[in-house]
Amino acid sequence: MSQYTLSSKTRTATFVLMGIGILALAYGAINKDISGTRFWANILLEGLFFTFIALGASFFMSLQYVAQAGWSAVLKRIFEAVTTFLPFGLIAIFAVLISSVIGGHNDSADIVYKWMQKSATIPGSPNFDEMLVKKGLYLNIPFVLIRTIICAGLWVYMVRQIRKRSIEMDLTNDFLPMHYKNVKAAGWFIVFFGITEQLMAWDWVMAIDHDWHSTLFGWYLFDDMWLTGIICIILLTLHVRKKGLLKEVNENHMHNLGLWMFSLSVLWGYLWFFQFMFYWYTNIPDEVVYFQARIMHYRLPFWIMFCVNLLVPLLILMTRDTKRNSKYLTIIGCIILITHWIDAYIWVMPGTLGVSPAFGLYEIGLLLGFVGLFLFVVLTNLAKVPVSVKNHPYLEESLHHHL
Amino acid sequence: MSKVFVHALYDDDDKLKNGARKVRALGYGIKEVFSPFPVHGIDKIMGLNRTRISICCFIYGVTGFSLAFTMIWYMLIHDWPVDIGGKPNYTWYHNIPSWIPVLFESTVFCAAHGMAITFLLRSWLFPGVSPKNPDPRTTDDHFLMITTAYTEQEAADQVNAAKATGAVEVKQVASNDSHH
C-alpha cells in the first residue's frame, strides 16, 4: 500500500480555508477601502508566493534529473506533487496584470503596476515619468503580456510533460529511455527557466517599483523560490511519512533536504545583504528609494524578516542532529515560510500601498484561502499516483542513501 | 607470541564493510582501514569517535572574526579614522554594513585554512612524509583492513573472519614492521 489518500478531514479543512478565501475576496471587493490597489496587491502577493513555491519545486525536480542525483529518487513524487500548483498561481498573477492593464487604460492610479497608467508616459501630465519613456522599449504592456504568456505557458507545459513521463515510467519495464528523455527535458527546462525567471522577476516584482532596478533581484527571487520550494517538499514529506507511507525515506534523506534548507537560507541572506550593502554604500538617490521606503514605513517587518530568515536557520540548522530531526525541521520550516511570506509582502506593498501599510482581515483571509487551495491541489495530485517510486535507474542508490 | 597485524585485502567496499563488521562482532578492534575512496559508514563500523574538526572550525572562525574586528577597529576607527565615500568614520557600529564583507571573508579564510592545515597535520600528510600505506593497491581498486592480534588464537580468528567475508588476500605481518 503506497497510495496516499486525502482524508475527508483534511479535505474539509482545505474547503473551509478556501471558503474563507472566497469570503475575504468578497469582503475586499465590496469594502471601499480595500477594493482597488490593496485588493489586487494581495492577490499578487499570494500568487507570487505560492507560484514561487511550485517553481522552486519544478526547478529542484529538474535539477535532480540533470545532476543524475541518486539520493532523491524516492522523493520524486513529492517534488512532482508540489509542482502541480504552478498553473493556479500563474493565473492569479496574470489576473493582477490584466486588472492593471484595464485600470491603466482608464488612467486610474488605483492599480498595482503604476507604470501601466496611461498618463505616466504622456509628457506634460502631472504624473509623467521620463524614466518610463526610456524603459518603454522593454517595459510596455503588449510586450509584458506576451512575455508572461509565453514563459508561463512553456513552464507549465514543460513541467507537466516531465511529471507525466515520470508517472508513466512506473507502468512499464522499459523505463530507461523515458528517464533519459526526462533528463533532456529537464535540461531544457533549466536553461529556459534560468533566463525567463529573470525576466519574470523584473516584470512581476521589480516593475512594481518601476523607477528602481537591480541586476541582482532576479537571483534573489530565484533563491527565494528554491528555498520555499524545498521547505514545502520537507513539510509534505514529513506529512506523508506520518501517515505511514514512504517508509523508505529515512533521516538521511531528510538530512539532505535540511542541508538544502540551511544552505539556501544562508545564500538568501548573502544575496539580500549584498543588495542592501551596495545600495547603502553608493547612496545613489535612484537606488536608495527602494530601501528608504521599506526602512521608513515597513521598519519592523523588514528587519524582523531579515534577522529571522538569516539567523534562525544559520544557528539552529548548523548541527547535524537538527537536520535529522523531523520536529526541528517542521518548526524551522514553518518559521522560514512565514518570514518569507513577510519578505514577499515587502516586495509588493511599499510600491503599491506606499506609506500606509495595511494588514487586516482581508490579508489574513486571502492568505488562508490560498493555503487551502495550495494544499487541496497538491494533496489531490499526490493522491492520484502511488507515492513510492517503482522504476528509477537510481532507486537502489536512493534506498541505501547514507550521510 | 608477540603482537602481529593481520592484513586483509578486499576488492569490494561492501565486502570490506562486512569483514569489518564481523571482526568487530568477534570483539576485536580495527587498527586501520586503507581505501582509494571514502567508504560511507565505515567509521561507524570501526567504532571511531566523531570527528572534532568541527570544534576546530568554530575556534578558527572565531579567531578570524576577532582578528578582522580588531584590525578594522584599530586601522579605520581608532588610529586614523578613514573617510571613505563620506561614510560615518568615528564609530564602529554606524559603519557595520561595510565591515561585514571583511568580517565574513576573514572568518571563512581562517576557518577553512585552519581546518585544512589541522587535518593535514593530524593525518601527518605533507610533502616529504614517507607513505604509511602498506599496499599500493589500496590507492587503486583494493581495500585493506588491518587488525591487531596478541595470541595465535586471535590471529587465527581474524584470518578466518577475513577469509569468510571474501578477502582476496590475507597475511600476518610482524609488529616490528617498519611500515607501522
Interface residues (C-beta under 8 A of the other chain):
Chain A: F273 F276 M277 W280 Y281 T282 N283 H402
Chain B: H40 G41 G85 G86 K87 P97 S98 I100 P101
